[in-house]
Amino acid sequence: MTKADLVDKVTALGDLTRRDGEVIVDTLFDAVIGALKTGDKIEIRGFGSFRTRQRNARTGRNPKTGAKVDVPAKRVPFFKPSKELRDSVNPNGAVKSKPLASKKVDANHIDPHHPPAM
């Protein structure tokens, strides 16, 4: 679904003009983006929550040349769906895969690419 499709859905729900639908959709997106820029968390009950996560600086690799590249620390947007949304996408329940026996998890290890939420 594209933004234009979403505007069409909003417009079809009520006696709204296309311009009114665009304003509603743009206002919603601008509010989410603005809150994430300031570091706030947005929670929409029954849908999910948006927040930012901190990614630590790391040394990456240019896949074309193989040269090492310093990647700076940054914040990235993150969406966590609600239980209701997950259940509606997987109505019969998701089948959990068995963990790999060869992988051992160290309780003190922090993944540099996915640090804990702030």
ABEGO torsion letter per residue (X at the ends): XBAAAAAAAAAAABBBBAAAAAAAAAAAAAAAAAAAAAGBBBBBBGAEBBBBBBBBBBBBBBAAAGBBBBBBBBBBBBBBBBAAAAAAABAAEBBBBBBBAABBBBAABBBAABBBBX
